[in-house]
């Protein structure tokens, strides 16, 4: 992911159907934390859940160059919580290090 861009981060939770769950995707780097609630999800025919997390220029610009950690947490209807292992995503610099507005 490149800073100050608008990527869609795609995550796959293997072997778990998250349909109807309260899903939270958290990105962390040092003391910066960004959590996206209930992003778009699709269940594959193999039983995996594919999660699409669109990020804004402001959100990606809040991270610095280097690695960030990402994790998916979910709660079912009765309050049972589970989570994936922590993964990493590389953040790359952008020479135009500011938000660009549509004119």
N, C-alpha and C positions, 0 to 999 in steps of 0.2 A: 504494500500500500504506500502511496506517495502522499506526503503532507499537503494539505490545502486542496485536495481533490475530492471527488464524490464517488468513491468506489462502492460496490456492493460486495461485502464479504460473504462468501459461501462456506457454510460449515455443515458437515454430515455427522449425525449421531447414529452410529451403526447399531442396528438391531433393536432400536427403540422407537415405538410409535408415540409421538408426543401430541397427537390429536386430542384436543380438549384440555390440555395441560396449560398451566400458567408458566410460560417460558421466559427466562431472563438470560441475556447474553452479556457478559461482562468483559471489558477490555481494561487492563491495568498496565501502568508504567510508572515506576517510582511511586509518588503519592497521587498520581492522576488516575481516576477511575471513571469509566463511562459504562453505564448499563442501559441496554435497550430492552424494553419490555415487549413481549409477544410479537416478535418479527414474523414475517411471512414464512410459512412452513409448508412443505410438500412431503407426503409419504410415498416412498418408492415401492415398486412391486416386490422388492427384496426385503421390505420391512424396515428400511432405514428412514430417518427423517432428515430432509435437506432443509437447512435454514438459510434464508437470504436476509442479510442485514445491511440496508443502505445507510451510508454515513455521509454527513455534510462536510463542507469545507471547514466549518468551525470545529467540528468534531475531530477530523483528521489533523487539523492545524494545532490542536491542543497537545499532540504528542510530539516528542523529539525524535531525531534519527536514532535508529537502533531497534531492539526487540521490544515487543509488547506481548503480554500474556492474554489469553482469551479462554473463557470457560462458559459452558452452558449449564444452567441450573433449571430445574423444573419442579413444580408442585402439582400433585393430583387433586381431585375433588375433595378428598378427605384430609389433605394437609401433609401427605407423605412427600418428602423432598429427596431428590437425587441430583447428581451432577456428573459431568464428564471429567476426564482428566484435564489438566491445564495444558493448553497448546501455546505455540508462539507464532507471531506474525512479524515480519520485518517491516519497519517504517523507513522509507527513503526520503531524502531531502527534496525540496522543491526550490528552484532558484527564485521563483515568484512567491515569496513567503508571506502571502496575505490573501484574504478573501477577495475574490473578484466577483463583482455584481454584474448582472445582465443590464445592459443599457437600453 
